[in-house]
Amino acid sequence: MPRSVRRGGKKNKRSKFRYRKNTLKARYKRTKRARSTMCSELNAFWNHARSVQKNMTSAGLVYDVNKHFGSLSTTESLKRNSFGEVACKSKESTKTPVVEALEKAASVRPPKRLRLSKGELTFIVSMIEKHGSDYIAMARDSQNIFQLTPSKLRHRVEQFKQITIQYNAYLKAKSEVESGRAVTDTMDVS
């Protein structure tokens, strides 16, 4: 009878620790292989067979800013040309399609997504309904439990007016007040 059976049954085959395998190096290789650029403009251009530095230079981007601009020493920064301006080296750069796409994406401004919370919205609307544009009276109102100053209340009202979606909903609800409903009941907060 084999020894393993005599001593408590046959043992399952376990994975053994491989001493020759460097696990940290293997983990680094896996993560390096899985890496991708976050920018869609660069993703289309990126060649995974090349190094990061070569990809960046072929895309027309700078890999090391210090090498590109160079660090000016004190004496170089004090050297001035005949017009009294600091003489510095300017490198001409041609714009690649990647650089143009990145500049175009950077120039597009995302829309503002600022919204007031439901509680703050009802507070501001009730203050406007009660006092109009009298911010001192708003500050003294008993509903002003956070003790906002007149200038802070003015800022909140101006901020409310800049959020076009909520302010237009307020104006629409205000026009429906004549039909007999309260302003806060008809407003759509979302």
Protein Blocks (a to p, Z undefined) as FASTA:
>chain_A
ZZklmnopaadddddddfklcfklmmmmmmmmmpccfbfklmmmpcfkbcfklmmmmnop
afblmlmnopadfklmmpccfkopacdddddddddfklmmmmmmmmpccddfbdcdfklm
mmmmmmmmmnopamklmmmpmklmnopafklmmmmmmmmmmmmmlmmmmmmmmmmmmnop
afklmpcfZZ
